[in-house]
Amino acid sequence: MTHQSDIDPPRGMTRRQSLGTLGAGAAAVLAAPAAFAQEGPPPPSTVTTPPRSFAPDAPPNVYFRDPDVLTVDPAFDALAQGNAPIRRLWTGGLWLEGPAWNAVGQYLLFSDIPNNRQMRWLQDDGHVSVMRLPSNNSNGNSFDSKGRQLTCEHLTRRVVRYELDGTVSIVADRYDGKRFNSPNDVVEHRDGSVWFTDPPYGGQLYEGTPDAPGGPSNPEGRINNRIGQPPEIGEAKREMPHGVYRVAPDGAVTRMIEETQVEDPNGLCFSPDFDRLYVASTGKGPGDTGAGGKGEIFVFDVAPDGAVSNGRLFSDCMVDGVKCAPDGLRCDVFGNLWASSNAGRVVGYSGVTCWAPDGRLLGRVRLPEVCGNICFGGPKRNVLFMAASQSIYALPTATQGAGYS
């Protein structure tokens, strides 16, 4: 995921604005409400005096349930783990994305898109180091059933796979002879096909590079898109509408979902039995001429042969009148959908939302930063990892993530 569209003020703001506003000192604005925060309606914000700290050496904050894990529907109580705190594992990125858990290596991989690097957090001692630099402004990552890393690259407008022997394979870089916009998030289907979204968010200086002069994100050519980039990047222009794609095991690429069905598709995931595909529609991106996404989640039925049908709105992601715009998506083994939340300036609504398969909001996890993407991991795959703007957070749960990462 990348850019959240402009949310109507004063309820929200663009992700770019939120990054500037909720930056390094963002932890200072998150609250520690009363001990039993589940009693009564959730407070409108999480600001307290003194402010809550999420640092590793922070004072204890858990009174059986972390006060920033909120039950909306009683069914959420079976998913939320008592006496488990939200922890900030690391901070120091610019816009963190694409968390993916490697079960063999016992590490969390994530992208720091503007810094053009992939990072790795180790389970054993919490050490964080650079795993790959440069990363071609990588965004979404996942691991397939064979343990190989799949990565979406903004800069090169392609999806790649890191093979077990150390080589890199191009999964897809064109459709019908045209370059992709900027692949964003990627997952594997159990039939071995690779599915990914292709919005235009990489067409900007911060997270990739604008189009060559005359392209939709650089129509007047005032930005020199060659500065700081390999020479082969210089001629790339946006050539296609948004889309969701499937790469068959034999390499054939098919556009499964059109821009007319989902604008600005971002995060995606399958239900545990692979009969549903969830797609987040974020906000208007660079070069878009249409209305752009509206911060919603759509769901499609998936046939055994991979065909999708019956696309429909799953949730408008409105919570207490606040737009909790989604980005990254993951299902747990019970079929509940967990979605990152960008509420901009509305402190207390950014973080993660959890939805039942029928679209009911079950609960929320509040973070002091806009959350871009999520995954389940840890030794038992029950830890919710959250890539939130500049920091990585973790929360043990009472459920497990479906799939491989």
C-alpha positions as CSV (number, residue, x, y, z in Angstrom):
1,M,0.0,0.0,0.0
2,T,0.9,3.4,-0.3
3,H,-0.9,6.6,-0.6
4,Q,-4.2,7.1,1.2
5,S,-6.4,9.5,-0.7
6,D,-7.4,12.9,0.6
7,I,-9.9,12.3,3.4
8,D,-12.3,15.1,3.9
9,P,-11.1,17.4,6.7
10,P,-11.3,17.8,9.6
11,R,-11.9,14.1,10.0
12,G,-8.8,13.0,8.2
13,M,-5.9,13.9,5.8
14,T,-3.7,12.4,3.2
15,R,-1.1,9.9,4.2
16,R,1.7,12.3,3.2
17,Q,0.3,14.9,5.6
18,S,-0.1,12.3,8.3
19,L,3.5,11.2,8.0
20,G,4.6,14.8,8.6
21,T,2.2,15.2,11.5
22,L,2.5,11.9,13.2
23,G,6.3,11.6,12.8
24,A,9.0,10.7,15.3
25,G,7.1,12.1,18.3
26,A,3.9,10.3,17.5
27,A,4.1,8.0,20.4
28,A,3.5,10.9,22.7
29,V,-0.1,11.2,21.6
30,L,-1.3,7.7,22.3
31,A,-3.2,7.2,25.4
32,A,-3.5,4.7,28.2
33,P,-7.1,4.8,29.1
34,A,-8.6,3.4,32.3
35,A,-7.6,-0.1,33.3
36,F,-10.7,-1.8,32.0
37,A,-11.1,0.1,28.7
38,Q,-13.6,-2.5,27.4
39,E,-16.3,-1.1,29.7
40,G,-18.5,1.5,28.1
41,P,-18.0,3.2,24.7
42,P,-14.4,3.7,23.4
43,P,-13.0,7.1,24.2
44,P,-12.8,9.5,21.2
45,S,-9.0,9.7,21.3
46,T,-6.1,8.1,23.1
47,V,-4.5,11.3,24.5
48,T,-3.7,11.1,28.2
49,T,-1.3,12.9,30.6
50,P,1.3,11.6,30.9
51,P,1.2,10.0,27.4
52,R,1.6,6.3,27.0
53,S,5.0,5.1,25.9
54,F,5.4,2.0,23.6
55,A,9.2,1.8,24.0
56,P,10.8,-1.4,25.1
57,D,11.6,0.0,28.5
58,A,8.2,1.6,28.9
59,P,6.3,1.2,32.2
60,P,3.8,-1.6,32.4
61,N,0.4,-0.8,30.8
62,V,-1.5,-4.0,30.7
63,Y,-4.4,-4.7,33.2
64,F,-5.3,-8.1,31.8
65,R,-6.2,-6.5,28.4
66,D,-4.0,-3.9,26.7
67,P,-6.1,-0.6,27.0
68,D,-5.6,0.0,23.3
69,V,-7.1,-3.3,22.1
70,L,-10.8,-2.5,21.9
71,T,-13.7,-4.9,21.7
72,V,-16.6,-3.6,19.5
73,D,-18.4,-7.0,19.2
74,P,-18.2,-9.6,21.9
75,A,-16.9,-12.1,19.4
76,F,-13.6,-10.2,19.4
77,D,-12.9,-11.3,22.9
78,A,-12.1,-14.8,21.6
79,L,-9.5,-13.3,19.3
80,A,-7.8,-10.8,21.6
81,Q,-5.2,-12.2,24.0
82,G,-5.4,-11.1,27.6
83,N,-2.3,-9.8,29.4
84,A,-0.5,-9.3,26.0
85,P,0.8,-5.8,25.4
86,I,1.3,-3.8,22.1
87,R,5.0,-3.4,21.7
88,R,7.0,-1.1,19.5
89,L,9.8,-3.4,18.1
90,W,11.7,-0.8,16.1
91,T,11.4,2.8,14.8
92,G,13.5,4.8,12.4
93,G,11.9,4.3,9.0
94,L,10.2,6.8,6.7
95,W,7.2,4.8,5.4
96,L,7.3,1.1,6.4
97,E,5.4,-1.5,4.4
98,G,5.1,-5.1,3.3
99,P,5.7,-7.0,6.6
100,A,6.1,-10.7,5.9
101,W,7.0,-13.5,8.3
102,N,9.7,-16.1,7.4
103,A,8.8,-19.2,9.4
104,V,12.1,-21.0,8.7
105,G,14.4,-18.1,9.5
106,Q,12.2,-16.8,12.3
107,Y,12.4,-13.2,11.2
108,L,10.1,-10.4,10.1
109,L,10.9,-8.9,6.7
110,F,9.6,-5.4,5.9
111,S,10.2,-2.6,3.4
112,D,11.2,1.0,4.1
113,I,10.1,2.3,0.8
114,P,11.5,5.9,0.7
115,N,14.9,4.7,2.1
116,N,15.0,2.1,-0.7
117,R,15.8,-0.8,1.6
118,Q,14.4,-4.0,3.1
119,M,14.8,-4.6,6.8
120,R,14.8,-7.7,9.0
121,W,13.8,-8.1,12.6
122,L,15.1,-11.3,14.3
123,Q,12.8,-13.2,16.7
124,D,15.6,-14.4,18.9
125,D,17.0,-11.1,20.1
126,G,15.0,-8.4,18.4
127,H,18.0,-7.3,16.3
128,V,17.1,-5.2,13.3
129,S,19.4,-4.8,10.3
130,V,19.3,-3.9,6.6
131,M,18.6,-7.0,4.6
132,R,18.6,-5.6,1.1
133,L,19.9,-2.2,-0.2
134,P,18.9,-1.0,-2.7
135,S,15.5,-2.7,-2.9
136,N,14.1,-0.9,-6.0
137,N,11.7,0.9,-3.6
138,S,10.1,-2.4,-2.7
139,N,6.6,-2.3,-1.2
140,G,4.7,-5.5,-0.5
141,N,6.4,-8.7,0.4
142,S,5.3,-12.3,1.2
143,F,6.7,-15.8,1.2
144,D,5.3,-18.5,-1.0
145,S,4.6,-22.1,0.0
146,K,8.2,-23.0,-0.9
147,G,9.6,-20.3,1.4
148,R,10.7,-18.0,-1.5
149,Q,10.3,-14.3,-1.1
150,L,7.9,-12.5,-3.4
151,T,8.4,-8.7,-3.6
152,C,6.6,-5.8,-5.4
153,E,9.0,-3.2,-6.7
154,H,7.8,0.4,-7.3
155,L,10.9,1.6,-9.1
156,T,11.2,-1.2,-11.7
157,R,7.4,-1.6,-11.9
158,R,7.6,-5.4,-11.5
159,V,7.1,-8.4,-9.2
160,V,10.2,-10.5,-8.4
161,R,10.9,-13.7,-6.6
162,Y,14.1,-14.4,-4.6
163,E,15.0,-18.0,-5.3
164,L,16.4,-20.4,-2.8
165,D,19.7,-20.5,-4.6
166,G,20.1,-16.8,-4.4
167,T,19.1,-15.8,-7.9
168,V,16.2,-13.4,-8.6
169,S,13.4,-14.2,-11.1
170,I,11.0,-11.7,-12.6
171,V,7.5,-13.0,-11.9
172,A,5.8,-10.3,-14.0
173,D,6.9,-6.9,-15.4
174,R,4.4,-6.4,-18.3
175,Y,0.9,-7.1,-19.3
176,D,-0.1,-7.2,-22.9
177,G,3.3,-5.7,-23.7
178,K,2.9,-2.7,-21.4
179,R,4.7,-1.9,-18.1
180,F,2.8,-2.1,-14.9
181,N,2.2,1.1,-12.9
182,S,3.8,0.1,-9.6
183,P,2.9,-3.3,-8.1
184,N,2.0,-2.9,-4.5
185,D,1.0,-6.0,-2.6
186,V,1.4,-9.7,-3.5
187,V,0.1,-13.1,-2.2
188,E,0.2,-16.7,-3.4
189,H,-2.9,-18.8,-4.1
190,R,-2.8,-22.5,-3.1
191,D,-2.7,-23.5,-6.7
192,G,0.7,-21.8,-7.0
193,S,-0.4,-18.7,-8.9
194,V,0.8,-15.3,-7.7
195,W,-1.7,-12.5,-7.3
196,F,-0.8,-8.8,-7.0
197,T,-2.3,-5.3,-7.1
198,D,-1.1,-2.5,-9.4
199,P,-2.1,1.0,-8.4
200,P,0.0,4.1,-9.4
201,Y,1.5,5.1,-6.0
202,G,5.1,4.5,-7.1
203,G,4.9,7.3,-9.6
204,Q,6.3,9.9,-7.3
205,L,9.7,10.9,-6.0
206,Y,9.2,9.7,-2.4
207,E,8.4,6.1,-3.2
208,G,9.9,5.4,-6.6
209,T,10.1,7.8,-9.5
210,P,7.6,9.9,-11.5
211,D,6.9,9.1,-15.1
212,A,9.1,10.2,-17.9
213,P,8.1,13.7,-19.2
214,G,4.7,13.6,-20.6
215,G,3.5,10.7,-18.5
216,P,0.4,11.1,-16.2
217,S,2.4,11.8,-13.1
218,N,4.8,14.2,-14.8
219,P,2.7,15.7,-17.6
220,E,4.8,18.9,-18.0
221,G,8.1,17.2,-17.5
222,R,9.2,19.6,-14.7
223,I,10.5,16.8,-12.6
224,N,13.7,15.1,-13.8
225,N,12.9,11.5,-13.2
226,R,16.4,10.4,-14.1
227,I,18.1,12.0,-11.1
228,G,19.4,9.3,-8.8
229,Q,18.0,6.5,-10.9
230,P,19.6,3.8,-13.1
231,P,19.4,4.9,-16.8
232,E,17.0,2.2,-17.8
233,I,14.3,3.7,-15.5
234,G,14.3,7.1,-17.3
235,E,11.8,6.2,-20.1
236,A,9.1,4.5,-18.1
237,K,5.7,6.0,-18.2
238,R,2.3,4.9,-16.9
239,E,0.7,2.9,-19.6
240,M,-2.2,1.1,-18.0
241,P,-5.2,1.5,-15.7
242,H,-5.3,0.1,-12.2
243,G,-5.8,-3.7,-11.9
244,V,-5.4,-6.9,-9.9
245,Y,-3.4,-9.6,-11.7
246,R,-2.8,-13.3,-11.6
247,V,0.4,-15.0,-12.7
248,A,-0.2,-18.7,-13.4
249,P,2.4,-21.3,-12.6
250,D,3.3,-21.3,-16.3
251,G,3.9,-17.5,-16.2
252,A,0.8,-16.4,-18.1
253,V,-0.4,-13.0,-16.7
254,T,-4.2,-12.3,-16.5
255,R,-5.9,-9.1,-15.4
256,M,-8.5,-10.5,-13.0
257,I,-10.1,-7.2,-11.7
258,E,-10.4,-4.0,-13.7
259,E,-10.1,-0.4,-12.6
260,T,-13.8,0.0,-13.1
261,Q,-14.4,-2.6,-10.4
262,V,-11.8,-1.5,-7.9
263,E,-10.0,1.9,-8.2
264,D,-6.5,2.1,-6.7
265,P,-6.3,-1.5,-5.5
266,N,-3.9,-1.9,-2.6
267,G,-3.7,-4.7,-0.1
268,L,-5.1,-8.1,-0.9
269,C,-5.6,-11.5,0.7
270,F,-7.5,-14.7,0.3
271,S,-9.9,-16.2,2.8
272,P,-8.6,-19.4,4.5
273,D,-10.3,-21.7,2.1
274,F,-9.4,-19.5,-0.9
275,D,-13.0,-19.0,-2.0
276,R,-12.8,-15.2,-1.4
277,L,-10.4,-12.5,-2.4
278,Y,-10.4,-9.3,-0.4
279,V,-9.0,-6.1,-2.0
280,A,-8.4,-2.7,-0.3
281,S,-9.3,0.3,-2.4
282,T,-7.2,3.2,-1.1
283,G,-7.1,6.7,-2.5
284,K,-6.4,8.7,-5.5
285,G,-2.8,8.3,-6.7
286,P,-0.4,10.3,-8.8
287,G,-1.6,10.6,-12.4
288,D,-5.1,9.4,-11.6
289,T,-7.8,11.2,-13.6
290,G,-10.8,9.4,-12.1
291,A,-12.3,9.8,-8.7
292,G,-9.9,7.4,-7.1
293,G,-10.5,4.9,-4.3
294,K,-12.6,5.9,-1.4
295,G,-10.9,4.0,1.4
296,E,-13.1,0.8,1.2
297,I,-12.7,-3.0,1.1
298,F,-14.1,-5.1,-1.7
299,V,-14.6,-8.9,-1.8
300,F,-14.9,-11.2,-4.7
301,D,-15.8,-14.9,-5.0
302,V,-13.0,-17.1,-6.3
303,A,-13.8,-20.3,-8.3
304,P,-11.6,-23.4,-8.1
305,D,-10.1,-22.5,-11.4
306,G,-9.2,-19.0,-10.1
307,A,-12.0,-17.0,-11.9
308,V,-13.4,-14.1,-9.8
309,S,-17.0,-13.0,-9.8
310,N,-19.6,-11.2,-7.7
311,G,-17.5,-8.3,-6.7
312,R,-19.1,-6.3,-3.9
313,L,-18.4,-3.8,-1.2
314,F,-17.3,-5.5,2.0
315,S,-16.9,-2.5,4.2
316,D,-16.8,1.3,3.8
317,C,-14.4,1.3,6.8
318,M,-16.3,3.9,8.7
319,V,-16.0,3.6,12.5
320,D,-17.8,6.0,14.8
321,G,-18.1,8.3,11.8
322,V,-14.4,8.2,11.2
323,K,-12.9,6.9,7.9
324,C,-10.4,4.2,8.9
325,A,-9.0,3.8,5.4
326,P,-7.5,0.3,4.7
327,D,-4.3,-0.7,3.2
328,G,-2.8,-4.1,4.1
329,L,-5.1,-7.0,4.7
330,R,-4.7,-10.4,6.3
331,C,-7.2,-13.2,7.3
332,D,-7.0,-15.3,10.4
333,V,-7.8,-19.0,10.4
334,F,-11.4,-18.3,11.4
335,G,-11.9,-16.2,8.3
336,N,-11.9,-12.8,10.1
337,L,-10.3,-10.0,8.1
338,W,-7.7,-7.8,9.7
339,A,-7.0,-4.5,8.0
340,S,-4.6,-1.7,8.6
341,S,-6.2,1.7,9.4
342,N,-5.3,5.2,8.3
343,A,-7.5,7.8,10.1
344,G,-5.1,10.7,9.6
345,R,-5.3,13.3,12.3
346,V,-8.1,11.5,14.2
347,V,-6.0,10.2,17.0
348,G,-7.2,6.9,18.3
349,Y,-8.5,5.5,15.1
350,S,-5.3,4.6,13.2
351,G,-4.0,1.1,13.7
352,V,-5.9,-2.1,12.8
353,T,-9.5,-3.0,12.4
354,C,-10.9,-6.6,12.6
355,W,-14.0,-7.6,10.6
356,A,-16.1,-10.8,10.7
357,P,-16.7,-12.6,7.4
358,D,-20.2,-11.0,7.3
359,G,-18.7,-7.5,7.5
360,R,-19.3,-6.8,11.2
361,L,-16.6,-4.8,12.9
362,L,-15.3,-6.9,15.8
363,G,-12.6,-4.9,17.3
364,R,-9.7,-2.4,16.9
365,V,-6.1,-2.0,17.8
366,R,-5.1,1.6,18.3
367,L,-1.6,2.8,17.4
368,P,0.1,6.2,17.7
369,E,0.9,6.2,14.0
370,V,-1.0,5.5,10.7
371,C,-0.7,1.8,9.9
372,G,0.2,0.8,6.4
373,N,0.3,-3.0,6.4
374,I,0.1,-6.0,8.6
375,C,0.9,-9.7,8.8
376,F,0.7,-12.6,11.2
377,G,3.9,-14.3,12.4
378,G,6.0,-15.4,15.3
379,P,6.8,-19.0,16.2
380,K,3.1,-19.9,16.5
381,R,1.9,-17.5,13.8
382,N,-0.3,-15.7,16.4
383,V,1.5,-12.4,16.6
384,L,0.0,-9.5,14.6
385,F,2.9,-7.5,13.2
386,M,2.0,-3.9,12.2
387,A,4.1,-1.7,9.9
388,A,3.0,1.8,11.0
389,S,4.6,4.8,9.2
390,Q,8.0,4.9,11.0
391,S,7.7,2.0,13.4
392,I,7.1,-1.7,13.7
393,Y,4.6,-2.9,16.3
394,A,3.6,-6.4,17.5
395,L,0.6,-7.8,19.4
396,P,0.1,-11.4,20.4
397,T,-3.4,-12.6,19.7
398,A,-5.5,-15.6,20.4
399,T,-5.8,-16.6,16.8
400,Q,-3.4,-17.5,13.9
401,G,-2.9,-16.0,10.5
402,A,-4.1,-18.0,7.5
403,G,-1.6,-18.7,4.8
404,Y,2.1,-18.5,4.9
405,S,2.8,-15.0,6.1
